Every structure is written in structure tokens, then in C-alpha cells.
Amino acid sequence: MARIIGARMPRMGDCDTPIAGLSFFRRDAPAPPVVCMIEPSIVLVAQGAKQMWVGGAAYPYDTSRFLVTSLDMPANSEVRSASAAQPCLGMVLKLDVRTLAELAAQGSLQPPRGRRAELGVGVGIGTATPTLLAPIARLLDLLDEPDAIPVLAPLIHREIHYRLLMSDQSAKLRQIAAVDGQGHRIARAIDWLKLNYASPLRVEDLAGRVQMSAPTFHHHFRQLTAMSPLQYQKWLRLNEARRLMLNEHFDAATAAFKVGYESPSQFSREYSRLFGAPPKRDVEVLRGGTASPAVAAHGVSSSSE
């Protein structure tokens, strides 16, 4: 994996591959936590070490352990071990919840006894076993055989999902894949929030939308994401405002109103709390190249609100 990724990543950054849902990353030095959104995916490090922070808890992973996330979650991604001579190299493979649900629905597909992960936050660290790494290696090998990608990649992708459902992280994935389960309902609520983050939010209305009582919805939402629905909405708003200022050159007040804030001063306070600097200064730093927004592709907010 390190050889394949290193050959395609001569410089630090992130890049997509010809295989849908598969991307690579390279980091040449340790780096402090960076705010980012993580999609349902598996993250493998082929060289070096990283760490994900979710709700104040650390999830370290390296060549022997993989990171898996079962729903869209704000997080902080940290590079723990990397250098120019030995860069941190790895891959992100997006997961298909429908494939997980289809496989999990097969009655004969049950994880081995004693390998059920504890339910809770929708992120976990699993053991990178040979049975899981084998299909992943075959998937990467397809990059040297591009004509075979459309035919073989979907088959290998399905096998990887099967191996994950049989891994020590099976329960985390099954709680989201179960169509009538609480995890699936929370995932639907997150999908709605991502599309309607700028609209006023009443938790009771969102709970009703996914057919849950407000207390039950709030409990399971916090359990899975390590934040409340209102905190999640705030995170989405602040990150979209950051994108608008950085990429579309909005000023702070305009970006604040665009994402649903009524008070620019409240926006500035909450922005500073999340990103560590006021909006204008933060964007100036990003544009100056002292921090790279691309890093955020692999990296929850450290906000304790």
C-alpha cells in the first residue's frame, strides 16, 4: 500500500483515484488536529500514524489499526507520525450504507462470537487483519489495470463491506445499516441537516421527521455523534461560512447571514471558538498557506458547547 500510494502522491496533499470513493493522502510532518467532516468510510494508514478526535475522545490508528466511521461526523484529524523521509501515507474508502444493509440483512451473515463492538459514537478503531487487507490490496492493484476497474472494483468493494461486517467493528456498522434501527434514523436526520443547515431548527420537528420522540432522538443523536443536533447544525453553518469566505470571497457578515446567523458578533464568537481565530484572521492564514484547507478532507469539532 505504501508503495502504491507513495508513487501516486509525490507531494503532500489529498487526491482522488480512478476508483470511485477511493482517495489517497500524504503528510510530510506531524500536524495538530484539523477540523473536518468525516463521511461513512474506512481510513487505513500504510505508513506513519494518525489520530481522530471525536467529542473529546482520541482514536489513534496506524498500520495495524484502521479507523471506521458509520455516519457523517464532525471531527478533528491529527497527524502523529510523519517526516519528509517517511511520510504518513494512507487511503480513505467511502462506505455504501445500502451495501452494508443488504449484506447485514442476510440471516446467515453473523459476526464471529466475541467480536461485537460496543455501541456508542459512530466511530471506532478496528484491527487491520489479513482477511480485510487482502481485498483492499487487490482494489489498489486495479489502479495498474484501469480497464478492469469498472468490472472488478464493485465486486471487491462489496467484499470489503462483507469483511468489515465480520470484523471487530461490525456492531457500529450494523447499527446504521439496520433500516428500522435508531442509527439509521439518526443518519436520515443528519442528511436533512446537511441540506437545511441555514434554516431554523426545532429538535422536536426533526425528531418527528424521523419518527422518534424528542428525548429519544436527542439521546441517540448525542450518543452517535458526540454532540447535540443544535451543535451539529452550528458546526455545519460555521464550516460552510468558512468555505464561502475562503473560496467565494464573502466577507464575514455576509457569510454569517448566508448560513443562517442573525448576529455577526455571535457568529464571530462561535467561529473563533471552533477554529481558534476570528473569521478574517483565520481566512488570511489559510490563504497565506500556513495551514491547508485540503487537510480537512480527512479529519469533530473540539467545541464543548
FIBAKE-689536 format. One line per field, with one value per residue: residue in three letters; x, z, y of N, C-alpha, C in turn. Coordinates in steps of 0.001 Angstrom, whole numbers. Atoms other than C-alpha are relative to their C-alpha. Layout:
% FIBAKE-689536
logu <- (ala_...)
n.u <- (X_...)
n.w <- (Z_...)
n.v <- (Y_...)
ca.u <- (X_...)
ca.w <- (Z_...)
ca.v <- (Y_...)
c.u <- (X_...)
c.w <- (Z_...)
c.v <- (Y_...)
END
This chain:
% FIBAKE-689536
logu <- (met_ala_arg_ile_ile_gly_ala_arg_met_pro_arg_met_gly_asp_cys_asp_thr_pro_ile_ala_gly_leu_ser_phe_phe_arg_arg_asp_ala_pro_ala_pro_pro_val_val_cys_met_ile_glu_pro_ser_ile_val_leu_val_ala_gln_gly_ala_lys_gln_met_trp_val_gly_gly_ala_ala_tyr_pro_tyr_asp_thr_ser_arg_phe_leu_val_thr_ser_leu_asp_met_pro_ala_asn_ser_glu_val_arg_ser_ala_ser_ala_ala_gln_pro_cys_leu_gly_met_val_leu_lys_leu_asp_val_arg_thr_leu_ala_glu_leu_ala_ala_gln_gly_ser_leu_gln_pro_pro_arg_gly_arg_arg_ala_glu_leu_gly_val_gly_val_gly_ile_gly_thr_ala_thr_pro_thr_leu_leu_ala_pro_ile_ala_arg_leu_leu_asp_leu_leu_asp_glu_pro_asp_ala_ile_pro_val_leu_ala_pro_leu_ile_his_arg_glu_ile_his_tyr_arg_leu_leu_met_ser_asp_gln_ser_ala_lys_leu_arg_gln_ile_ala_ala_val_asp_gly_gln_gly_his_arg_ile_ala_arg_ala_ile_asp_trp_leu_lys_leu_asn_tyr_ala_ser_pro_leu_arg_val_glu_asp_leu_ala_gly_arg_val_gln_met_ser_ala_pro_thr_phe_his_his_his_phe_arg_gln_leu_thr_ala_met_ser_pro_leu_gln_tyr_gln_lys_trp_leu_arg_leu_asn_glu_ala_arg_arg_leu_met_leu_asn_glu_his_phe_asp_ala_ala_thr_ala_ala_phe_lys_val_gly_tyr_glu_ser_pro_ser_gln_phe_ser_arg_glu_tyr_ser_arg_leu_phe_gly_ala_pro_pro_lys_arg_asp_val_glu_val_leu_arg_gly_gly_thr_ala_ser_pro_ala_val_ala_ala_his_gly_val_ser_ser_ser_ser_glu)
n.u <- (823_-871_-652_991_432_-1147_-283_1026_56_-1376_23_985_1344_1030_405_915_-559_1001_978_996_15_-1334_-936_-1267_-525_-1405_-403_-1458_-420_1094_835_1037_1337_639_1446_432_1174_-319_1147_-101_-1187_-1097_-1258_-1151_-1324_-990_-1284_216_1078_921_916_1237_621_1453_604_-1005_-652_-999_33_-1258_-102_-1282_-16_623_1384_682_1085_1242_1081_1240_875_-703_-303_-1069_-1116_-1311_-961_-1363_-1100_-858_-1328_-257_-1195_-243_-588_994_1280_1211_714_1181_1120_1360_972_1364_847_1357_889_953_-669_-85_1332_342_-776_392_1347_-109_57_-1146_-1197_-135_-1407_-461_287_-1054_-567_981_-480_941_716_-326_-356_-105_-1384_-703_-1305_28_-1259_-242_-322_-324_1196_502_-1004_-156_800_-409_-1190_440_637_-1077_-692_772_-451_-915_791_1184_1119_707_632_1470_531_-453_27_1224_-20_-942_598_1004_-723_-521_1132_246_-1064_232_1125_-496_-1147_295_794_1260_1197_113_526_1343_973_386_556_1332_939_949_-734_-170_-1133_432_838_-902_-670_963_81_-1233_171_877_-751_-1011_679_805_-731_226_1373_199_133_712_-366_1242_428_-938_268_1218_-297_-575_910_-533_350_-1092_-1041_-726_-801_-1128_-921_-726_-815_-1224_-764_-674_-829_-699_476_1441_391_-279_-1450_-323_399_-949_-1253_219_81_-1305_-888_440_-406_-1444_-186_449_-998_-1275_86_862_-393_1013_-470_498_1406_812_-46_790_1420_254_128_1092_-216_617_-894_-1409_-863_129_-721_-1438_-374_76_-1032_-1293_-39_-206_-1210_-1152_-327_1144_157_-904_-1376_-75_-18_-1290_-997_215_-432_-1445_-682_-547_834_602_1352_109_-186_1293_707_-95_60_1217_-287_-396_917_641_1316)
n.w <- (0_-67_1309_980_-340_139_1422_532_-836_-191_-851_-1066_398_159_1399_366_904_997_-631_-696_-1456_-538_83_-714_-651_-407_-907_-133_-1342_-972_50_-1031_498_983_45_1268_3_473_534_-239_742_-690_236_-276_103_512_-567_-921_-968_-130_-1126_169_-1244_107_-1299_-1060_-87_1046_689_757_923_691_986_-529_-380_930_-506_737_-413_511_470_159_-1325_-187_-743_141_482_-418_510_-1159_413_1422_300_1440_393_-257_-105_-367_1231_-289_929_-517_870_-433_-152_546_-1046_599_118_-1364_-402_777_-516_-1386_2_249_-1316_-287_-157_-1381_-383_-920_-1406_-715_813_118_-569_-884_662_-513_1046_1291_484_-759_458_192_291_1440_153_1372_808_434_829_1297_1065_170_852_1370_515_382_1167_1203_539_1099_1022_49_752_-848_-1137_15_-189_-1233_-1196_-788_-668_-1111_-946_-737_-894_-1116_-898_-695_-992_-1091_-788_-753_-782_-1369_58_627_-637_341_1355_32_-636_1003_1159_-311_511_-1047_-1226_-390_722_1355_-127_-245_1277_817_-563_401_1416_57_-523_982_1071_-540_-1145_-150_-462_-1447_-368_-1202_-167_-11_1389_646_-576_629_1392_62_-786_-1334_-984_-149_-936_561_1111_-533_-656_983_831_-749_-181_1238_569_-1081_-99_141_1347_182_163_1324_952_-131_642_1441_377_-93_1043_1277_14_263_1429_761_-130_594_1430_753_-415_-780_-1269_-1126_-275_1070_-167_-1185_359_1014_-611_-966_-1199_-11_-709_383_-1174_-455_1000_-217_-1239_181_987_-703_-916_771_823_-725_432_601_1417_924_-208_385_1457_447_-241_984_1307_-15_169_-1241_-311_1264_-131_565_-1072_-613_674_-760_-1393_-277_-640_-1395_-783_-1086_-250)
n.v <- (-1200_-1175_-157_-451_-1362_-887_-244_-899_-1197_-500_-1190_12_-388_1019_139_1073_1001_429_884_-822_80_272_-1118_155_-1192_4_-1060_56_-394_28_-1200_-33_340_-876_195_578_877_1338_733_1450_424_667_-701_863_-610_948_-418_-1093_164_-1123_86_-744_-454_-113_-245_-1_1313_223_1285_111_1129_101_1083_1215_-291_-883_-830_171_-883_566_-1060_-1273_-522_-986_576_-632_982_-342_828_269_452_-250_-795_-51_1282_1035_-705_729_346_795_5_-106_678_-282_1179_-81_493_932_1295_542_434_1189_1132_271_589_1431_632_862_-811_-444_-129_1039_-246_-721_-1072_-1072_-1245_-679_-1082_-1320_-950_682_103_1026_471_1442_685_193_1422_412_240_-1302_-666_671_-629_-1397_36_285_-1209_-918_561_-327_-1282_324_695_-877_568_966_-691_12_1352_662_-849_181_1303_-83_-944_771_915_-792_-232_1268_190_-946_514_1151_-452_-412_-1232_379_-564_-1428_-98_572_-886_-976_708_529_-998_-391_-283_-1396_-568_-364_-1195_-1131_-277_-745_-1353_-689_-346_-1175_-1142_-412_-728_-1097_-549_-1438_-221_152_1412_441_1405_792_212_923_1320_502_309_1352_849_251_-1019_-966_456_1143_-507_-772_935_808_-899_-309_1234_387_-1061_-697_-1374_-125_-433_-1420_-127_535_-1025_-1110_424_-77_-1416_-650_511_-536_-1405_-17_278_-1163_-1065_416_320_-910_-1347_-707_-560_790_-277_586_1454_328_-53_1019_1325_29_-810_-1324_-910_154_132_1392_798_-155_703_1453_334_-15_1134_1231_5_-530_-1356_-681_351_-675_462_1412_96_-532_1050_1051_-485_-195_1287_547_1155_443_498_1348_966_258_1088_1241_-157_-800_-1264_104_-815_751_-582)
ca.u <- (0_2772_4499_1340_222_3711_4127_909_1466_4905_3809_1811_-1942_-5006_-6113_-8956_-8253_-9932_-11749_-14990_-14900_-11166_-8741_-5142_-3401_179_1513_5212_5253_3262_367_-2055_-5752_-7592_-11361_-13075_-16098_-15708_-18139_-19020_-15675_-12682_-9314_-6105_-2575_84_2955_3069_290_-2783_-5392_-9023_-10656_-14413_-16249_-13031_-12053_-8953_-8962_-5365_-4657_-1608_-516_-2039_-5368_-7939_-10442_-14071_-16935_-20551_-22146_-21218_-19440_-17556_-14099_-10505_-7825_-4252_-1022_1074_3981_5343_8507_9801_11793_8953_5712_2369_640_-2853_-6193_-9851_-12557_-16135_-18668_-22034_-24667_-27053_-24498_-23963_-27721_-28148_-25351_-26420_-29978_-28734_-29648_-26621_-24190_-23362_-20077_-17941_-18747_-16846_-16250_-19186_-18085_-19686_-22388_-21871_-20243_-20286_-16501_-14208_-10774_-10525_-7780_-6294_-6439_-5037_-8572_-9522_-6259_-6285_-9265_-8062_-4705_-6488_-8506_-5323_-3744_-6560_-5023_-2434_-5222_-7649_-9724_-10655_-11829_-15463_-15883_-13859_-13901_-17614_-17062_-14026_-15808_-18637_-16151_-14564_-18000_-18503_-15141_-15986_-19303_-17340_-14726_-14472_-16285_-19329_-21823_-21020_-21791_-24863_-26481_-26521_-27362_-30445_-33265_-35608_-32873_-32168_-28833_-30460_-32981_-30181_-28392_-31575_-31757_-28147_-28934_-31745_-29489_-26831_-29387_-31166_-28429_-29322_-32961_-34181_-34083_-36670_-35410_-38999_-39779_-36630_-37350_-40858_-39436_-37567_-40408_-38745_-39740_-37684_-35949_-35090_-33879_-31692_-30200_-29304_-28081_-25637_-24639_-23716_-22204_-20913_-22865_-26447_-28478_-28090_-24316_-24192_-26135_-23783_-20764_-22247_-23010_-19548_-17750_-19921_-19267_-15552_-15807_-17745_-15128_-12189_-13404_-16059_-14543_-17578_-16944_-17665_-21026_-22359_-21206_-22819_-26213_-25928_-25596_-28395_-26816_-28722_-25942_-22461_-20985_-22387_-21051_-17575_-17538_-18608_-16288_-13317_-14259_-14284_-11346_-9156_-9164_-11665_-13049_-10923_-7650_-8400_-9087_-5951_-3881_-5467_-4865_-1305_-549_384_-2492_-4032_-7814_-7194_-6137_-9728_-10748_-9648_-10264_-15052_-15029_-13326_-16172_-17620_-20857)
ca.w <- (0_894_-2423_-4470_-2592_-2491_-6244_-6824_-4102_-4681_-2733_419_-31_-934_-4252_-5694_-7732_-10823_-8427_-7163_-3449_-3060_-2255_-1008_1354_2197_5136_5442_9079_12291_12483_15195_14957_11977_11952_9302_8367_8071_5919_6389_5445_6374_6736_6521_7170_5105_6723_9748_12275_12671_15322_15166_17918_18374_21299_23289_22835_20866_18290_17260_14243_12335_10095_12426_13119_10866_11528_10594_10684_10247_9558_8700_11740_12588_13906_14355_12406_13739_12137_14817_12889_9580_8047_4603_4521_5964_5122_6532_3647_3605_1931_2525_1114_1342_2538_923_3651_1235_570_4311_4868_2087_3428_7065_6127_5115_8089_7731_7885_11565_13040_14875_18551_20776_18008_18566_19065_21838_20598_21018_18987_15283_15004_16026_15701_14266_13740_10240_9698_6665_5570_5403_3886_1093_-859_-184_-1732_-4760_-5083_-5153_-7679_-10097_-10464_-12708_-14706_-15452_-17982_-15226_-12736_-13947_-13791_-10756_-8424_-7484_-6653_-4480_-2862_-1865_-421_1695_3093_3925_5716_7739_8795_10008_11793_15366_14214_12950_15505_14718_11061_11692_13917_10941_8319_10158_8314_11323_13836_15745_13997_10582_11768_13063_9718_7975_10342_9527_5818_6423_8496_5781_3278_5625_7952_7297_8351_11937_13767_16199_17545_18093_14396_13269_15678_14243_10736_11529_13679_17070_20283_21030_24160_22408_19317_21326_23338_20321_18267_21013_21579_17928_17086_20481_20048_20154_16985_17534_17940_14775_12877_14231_13049_9555_9454_10574_8121_5221_6196_6217_2727_1474_2827_1572_-1853_-2792_-1030_1116_3996_7479_7945_4554_5130_8587_7231_4327_6638_8989_11636_12608_14742_13233_16731_17772_14530_15230_18800_17759_14758_16979_19441_16708_14537_17111_15412_14302_10770_8990_10578_10049_6334_5938_7451_5149_2086_3191_3049_6714_7018_4274_3994_1997_5213_6377_3917_6389_9590_15363_16477_19808_20914_24247_23917)
ca.v <- (0_2439_1782_2268_5390_6891_6501_8428_11024_12635_15731_16395_16592_14568_13131_11100_7977_6471_4126_5712_6501_5824_8621_8860_11249_12173_14213_15096_16231_15827_18281_19400_18496_19993_20478_18361_16248_12503_10531_6840_5361_3272_5006_2984_4194_2434_4356_6650_7261_9477_10185_11249_13296_12956_14518_14875_11197_10172_7369_6590_4418_3247_382_-2224_-484_1146_3907_3320_5803_4798_8214_11807_13227_16410_15550_16718_14868_14820_13561_11867_10375_11675_13098_14014_10771_8661_10475_9468_7677_6311_5840_6636_4356_5593_3041_2369_2094_374_-2357_-2786_-3018_-5573_-7769_-7410_-8449_-11874_-14037_-16291_-13361_-13037_-11769_-14339_-14700_-12313_-9762_-7429_-3830_-1783_562_4279_7033_6192_5951_3121_1579_-1918_-4459_-4490_-8253_-10095_-11040_-7348_-6131_-8732_-7303_-3758_-4658_-6105_-2907_-818_-3189_-2300_1160_-522_-2181_673_-1287_-3758_-1112_-855_-4637_-5714_-2694_-3068_-6747_-6032_-3098_-5451_-7949_-5200_-4341_-8014_-8202_-5092_-6618_-9638_-7532_-6276_-3114_-4989_-3630_12_-578_-2704_-82_2305_-307_-1598_208_208_937_4145_4617_4641_7244_9475_9130_10317_13292_14162_14034_16548_18823_18858_20141_22578_23851_27506_27056_27498_24184_22810_19496_18312_18792_16988_14115_13814_13796_10554_9165_9443_11180_14294_12860_9595_11409_13791_10921_8778_11742_12725_9107_8606_11999_13214_16457_17700_18375_22145_21799_19725_22391_25074_23075_22783_26513_27578_25319_26465_30084_29349_27885_30901_33310_31277_30184_32735_35769_36579_38964_37612_39355_38238_34663_34680_35750_33307_30299_31354_33592_36755_38236_38803_39148_35751_34282_35692_34330_30837_30831_31738_29016_26362_27416_29170_32582_35250_34776_37382_36285_32592_33084_35196_32389_29820_31951_32593_28897_28437_25989_23909_23545_20369_18666_18929_16250_13595_14984_16704_19997_20484_22728_21653_23606)
c.u <- (858_671_-971_-412_1142_314_-983_-124_1418_69_-1120_-1358_-947_-336_-983_720_-1057_-1056_-950_54_1342_886_1232_366_1468_250_1496_516_-1174_-768_-1060_-1371_-583_-1487_-414_-1278_418_-1291_84_1131_911_1272_1136_1290_979_1385_-252_-1146_-842_-884_-1225_-550_-1488_-571_976_724_936_-122_1264_-9_1292_-64_-687_-1469_-614_-1073_-1236_-1040_-1274_-1014_802_213_1048_1096_1227_996_1418_1010_1004_1431_158_1269_161_552_-986_-1364_-1123_-814_-1220_-1097_-1312_-915_-1389_-817_-1394_-948_-1021_601_115_-1354_-398_727_-441_-1363_25_126_1218_1275_29_1474_405_-259_1177_583_-1009_539_-1081_-666_370_280_286_1375_706_1327_-37_1370_119_480_370_-1238_-633_971_117_-873_362_1237_-383_-667_1059_745_-731_420_997_-707_-1312_-1192_-830_-781_-1527_-607_322_-128_-1302_-39_919_-539_-1033_675_552_-1117_-319_1038_-170_-1151_379_1157_-413_-743_-1383_-1199_-181_-608_-1430_-1041_-468_-720_-1407_-1056_-970_699_146_1135_-378_-854_866_732_-929_-126_1226_-82_-870_742_1010_-620_-680_685_-289_-1399_-79_-294_-784_233_-1241_-467_909_-196_-1239_231_549_-732_617_-534_1207_1064_829_916_1240_1042_832_858_1307_864_831_974_830_-347_-1517_-350_308_1495_432_-346_981_1313_-140_-7_1386_952_-416_380_1495_292_-387_1027_1282_-89_-810_162_-1144_675_-707_-1495_-912_-44_-855_-1490_-359_-245_-1018_197_-705_905_1444_929_-73_745_1499_456_36_1022_1364_133_300_1360_1217_423_-1255_-56_1038_1422_170_112_1313_1108_-132_466_1502_791_588_-850_-729_-1400_-178_139_-1342_-766_45_-161_-1366_516_371_-892_-706_-1379_-1088)
c.w <- (0_-1352_-1023_267_-193_-1440_-600_791_242_906_1026_-519_-28_-1473_-159_-942_-1052_559_838_1507_643_-189_847_699_368_903_282_1372_955_-44_1086_-590_-918_-55_-1366_171_-549_-421_424_-848_886_-394_439_-176_-459_554_895_959_56_1230_-290_1376_-244_1406_1156_179_-1189_-560_-847_-925_-795_-963_496_338_-1014_738_-843_562_-675_-426_-80_1365_-56_874_-120_-382_299_-633_1128_-388_-1497_-132_-1513_-499_155_162_486_-1272_342_-1017_752_-1011_558_40_-557_1018_-566_-175_1367_434_-717_530_1414_79_-265_1331_351_258_1415_353_958_1446_663_-787_-240_687_875_-752_645_-1146_-1296_-608_858_-633_-66_-323_-1495_-235_-1446_-874_-478_-968_-1389_-1087_-213_-888_-1450_-633_-473_-1231_-1300_-608_-1134_-1132_-208_-749_848_1122_-67_293_1383_1251_796_757_1216_1092_866_976_1213_1004_802_1107_1189_894_812_915_1420_56_-601_592_-341_-1382_-81_610_-968_-1161_258_-313_1075_1305_270_-777_-1393_36_235_-1292_-926_492_-401_-1467_-144_467_-1017_-1131_506_1178_237_525_1519_341_1296_105_-22_-1423_-709_530_-631_-1434_-145_938_1320_942_190_997_-549_-1128_514_621_-1025_-918_710_182_-1231_-521_1020_48_-164_-1435_-257_-159_-1378_-1069_28_-705_-1521_-471_-20_-1088_-1386_-104_-280_-1472_-848_52_-738_-1519_-822_447_631_1179_1129_236_-1045_114_1182_-321_-981_621_1131_1274_-145_646_-434_1196_573_-949_248_1238_-219_-1026_684_926_-749_-674_663_-389_-556_-1499_-924_136_-436_-1510_-553_172_-1038_-1388_-62_-76_1267_537_-1275_211_-556_1065_593_-664_807_1494_595_624_1444_897_1042_295_2)
c.v <- (1253_254_579_1448_990_339_988_1291_517_1214_-104_463_-1177_-113_-1152_-960_-348_-948_845_-224_-239_1223_-298_1303_-199_1205_-154_409_-168_1315_-70_-302_1072_-344_-532_-801_-1352_-707_-1464_-575_-829_733_-908_794_-1076_281_1208_-288_1274_-219_864_350_204_180_-56_-1322_-187_-1410_-114_-1211_103_-1178_-1272_190_965_804_-265_959_-471_1054_1291_640_1104_-604_899_-1083_473_-953_-184_-377_180_820_17_-1326_-1153_666_-900_-193_-839_176_126_-673_250_-1289_281_-625_-989_-1385_-666_-554_-1283_-1231_-378_-676_-1498_-730_-812_799_567_93_-1111_382_719_1152_1124_1259_617_1150_1325_931_-751_2_-1029_-358_-1521_-563_-247_-1428_-317_-199_1309_666_-627_625_1469_70_-275_1219_996_-496_339_1333_-202_-734_758_-578_-964_679_-52_-1366_-542_854_-161_-1326_29_929_-724_-966_743_299_-1262_-215_941_-457_-1232_375_369_1332_-252_735_1469_182_-521_933_1093_-688_-519_1060_480_372_1491_659_454_1265_1242_370_778_1435_813_405_1249_1254_517_814_1274_697_1479_308_-101_-1454_-144_-1501_-884_-301_-994_-1416_-617_-406_-1416_-954_-455_1055_918_-476_-1165_435_722_-926_-766_867_317_-1238_-331_1053_761_1485_14_386_1470_250_-477_1036_1179_-340_101_1453_647_-484_477_1480_122_-242_1205_1133_-353_-129_997_1449_802_681_-737_214_-636_-1517_-432_-25_-1113_-1370_-36_778_1345_1040_-240_-181_-1417_-934_59_-747_-1511_-478_-91_-1200_-1301_-39_637_1396_651_-280_632_-516_-1450_-150_535_-1037_-1104_431_198_-1274_-574_-1137_-372_-514_-1395_-1064_-399_-1128_-1283_214_66_1239_-220_832_-841_537_-1075)
END
